[in-house]
Amino acid sequence: MKRAVISFPKSGRTWLRYALLHAAPRTSIVYTHSGFEYNDGLRPPLNFSLPFHMAHVTKADRFVFVARDPRDVAVSLYHQVTGRFQDFFRYSGDISAFIRDGYFGIDNIVRFQMIWLQIVEMQPKGMVVWYEDMAEDFARSFGAVAEHMELGLGAADIARVSEAARFDNMREVERTGR
């Protein structure tokens, strides 16, 4: 079975990916930002074509779209572009200019999200998981994702993975390089 996880950058996909790798390390899951990688200083054109985005899931049996409040995405993306990616984006505007920027701005985040919410609505093989729901009750959200992806996890597996995916635990893994 082919599965996919789609998100706009800075929407919480890494958190979900970490949990999925703990839950089903041998499961083949494609992770994509559907052409919105935001890691190329040349700023390639952004594609808002519905068929372009649908192509990312036509071969998937199941997919999950990770959504997040666009305001929070914009702030997180701003910090990435002006921090870790400053060397190739060289963005010098403030957060106010950033959210109005024609390439990085919130309008593009919302447009991307609207496309994917439409795709999920059109495709019974898709589901949406909201970052805010994961933050409120990760075990419940992750359990719904695992069920949708047909990973065959029981309650004990969901509890184990949810504990491993707590921010403190993930931060410790990153700190120690494990």
QUIQUIJO-V362757 format. One record per residue. N is the residue number from 0. RES is the residue in three letters. OMEGA is omega in whole degrees, 0 to 359 (NA if undefined). NEAR is the number of other ideal C-beta (glycine too) atoms within 8 Angstrom. Layout:
N/RES/OMEGA/NEAR
N/RES/OMEGA/NEAR
This chain:
0/MET/179/5
1/LYS/181/9
2/ARG/179/14
3/ALA/173/14
4/VAL/184/16
5/ILE/175/13
6/SER/167/12
7/PHE/179/11
8/PRO/176/12
9/LYS/181/9
10/SER/179/11
11/GLY/181/11
12/ARG/181/12
13/THR/178/6
14/TRP/179/11
15/LEU/179/15
16/ARG/178/11
17/TYR/181/11
18/ALA/180/14
19/LEU/177/14
20/LEU/176/8
21/HIS/184/10
22/ALA/187/13
23/ALA/186/10
24/PRO/182/6
25/ARG/181/3
26/THR/180/9
27/SER/179/5
28/ILE/176/11
29/VAL/178/9
30/TYR/183/7
31/THR/170/8
32/HIS/174/11
33/SER/177/10
34/GLY/181/8
35/PHE/186/10
36/GLU/182/7
37/TYR/176/11
38/ASN/181/4
39/ASP/181/8
40/GLY/178/7
41/LEU/179/4
42/ARG/179/6
43/PRO/182/5
44/PRO/178/3
45/LEU/184/8
46/ASN/180/7
47/PHE/180/7
48/SER/178/6
49/LEU/178/8
50/PRO/178/6
51/PHE/182/10
52/HIS/178/13
53/MET/180/9
54/ALA/180/7
55/HIS/182/10
56/VAL/182/13
57/THR/181/6
58/LYS/180/4
59/ALA/174/12
60/ASP/180/6
61/ARG/173/13
62/PHE/179/13
63/VAL/173/16
64/PHE/178/15
65/VAL/180/15
66/ALA/180/12
67/ARG/177/14
68/ASP/184/7
69/PRO/178/10
70/ARG/179/7
71/ASP/176/9
72/VAL/182/15
73/ALA/179/15
74/VAL/180/9
75/SER/178/9
76/LEU/177/14
77/TYR/181/12
78/HIS/177/8
79/GLN/183/12
80/VAL/181/13
81/THR/179/10
82/GLY/185/7
83/ARG/182/4
84/PHE/181/12
85/GLN/184/10
86/ASP/179/5
87/PHE/174/7
88/PHE/180/10
89/ARG/179/7
90/TYR/184/9
91/SER/180/3
92/GLY/177/7
93/ASP/184/5
94/ILE/179/8
95/SER/177/7
96/ALA/182/8
97/PHE/183/16
98/ILE/177/10
99/ARG/183/7
100/ASP/182/9
101/GLY/181/3
102/TYR/184/7
103/PHE/194/11
104/GLY/186/12
105/ILE/178/11
106/ASP/180/6
107/ASN/177/11
108/ILE/181/13
109/VAL/180/9
110/ARG/178/9
111/PHE/182/12
112/GLN/180/11
113/MET/177/8
114/ILE/184/11
115/TRP/175/14
116/LEU/176/11
117/GLN/179/9
118/ILE/179/14
119/VAL/179/11
120/GLU/181/6
121/MET/188/5
122/GLN/179/9
123/PRO/179/3
124/LYS/181/8
125/GLY/174/12
126/MET/177/10
127/VAL/169/11
128/VAL/182/14
129/TRP/176/10
130/TYR/182/14
131/GLU/176/8
132/ASP/177/10
133/MET/180/14
134/ALA/181/6
135/GLU/182/6
136/ASP/185/7
137/PHE/183/11
138/ALA/179/9
139/ARG/181/8
140/SER/181/13
141/PHE/177/16
142/GLY/178/11
143/ALA/178/10
144/VAL/181/13
145/ALA/178/12
146/GLU/179/9
147/HIS/181/9
148/MET/179/13
149/GLU/181/7
150/LEU/177/10
151/GLY/181/3
152/LEU/175/11
153/GLY/181/5
154/ALA/180/6
155/ALA/177/6
156/ASP/180/10
157/ILE/180/14
158/ALA/180/9
159/ARG/181/9
160/VAL/180/13
161/SER/177/12
162/GLU/179/8
163/ALA/184/11
164/ALA/174/13
165/ARG/184/9
166/PHE/180/5
167/ASP/181/6
168/ASN/178/10
169/MET/178/12
170/ARG/179/8
171/GLU/177/8
172/VAL/179/8
173/GLU/182/7
174/ARG/183/6
175/THR/178/6
176/GLY/179/4
177/ARG/NA/3
